[in-house]
Amino acid sequence: MLKDKIIVALDVDCLNKAESLVADLAPYVGCFKVGLELLTAEGAPRVVDFVHRAGGQVFFDGKFHDIPNTIEKASRATAALGVKMFNVYASAGIEAMKAANHVKGKSLLLAVTVLTSMNEESCRSVYGTSVEDTVKRFAKQALEAGVDGLVCSSQDLLFLNSDPDMKKLMKITPGVRPAWAESNDQKRVFTPREAIQAGATALVIGRPITQPPWEIGSPVEAVKRILDELAQVL
C-alpha cells in the first residue's frame, strides 16, 4: 500500500504530545518511529503499547550498539513487544548483527549505516573512510549477518542499488524532506519523490509532518501532500 512508504518520526518527549499525532495519522501512514527521547522518557513497553492501541505499528529506533551478548538480549526483549521493526548499528560488528537477527522473531531487523546528519568530513572523522566506502562496507557486513534491511541516506541508494546483492535488502531512508520543508539538522537529504525513485523502500519523515509550515496546514494535510507526490511515481 502507498501509505506503507511513510514512517512518521515521533520525536517528542512525552506521550501526551504524541497522542493526537498517532490518532490522526495512523490511517495515513505505515508506521511510527519511536526513538531514544520518547523511549527513555516514557518507557519502551508503555510507548509501544500506546501506539498499538491507537492502531499504529512501531519502528523501534533504539540503535543498539554494544557487545553481541547485550545486543541479543536487548533485541529479544524488543521483538517480544511486537514491534514491526527495530535497528542496530552496523558498526557494532557482524557478530552483534547476527545475534540480533537470531532473536528478532517476527520483527524486521535493520542495520544503521551512516547517520544522515553526517557529511563527508564527519564520516571520515568517525569511521576513517568516505561515506560511500563506509556505507558499502557496513552494507556488505549487514547482508552477511542476515538482516532484513538498512537505514541509510537516500543519496546512498544511488550506489547501493547498483549492486545486485544489495537489492535484497530493504532501504529505510531518514533525512527525507519535501521541497516545501526546511532541512534542519540533516545534511544528506532527498525529497520524497527523489528517494522513492532512487529505490527507497520506506521514508522516515519527522518535522515536515509533525510540525509542518503553517501554509501547509495540519500534519494530516502534510501527509496527504506527500502521498500525492509519491502517487505520481508509484
Summary of the structure (lengths in Angstrom):
residues: 234
radius of gyration: 16.8
end to end distance: 10.2
largest distance: 49.3
contacts: 827
relative contact order: 0.14
helix: 49%
strand: 16%
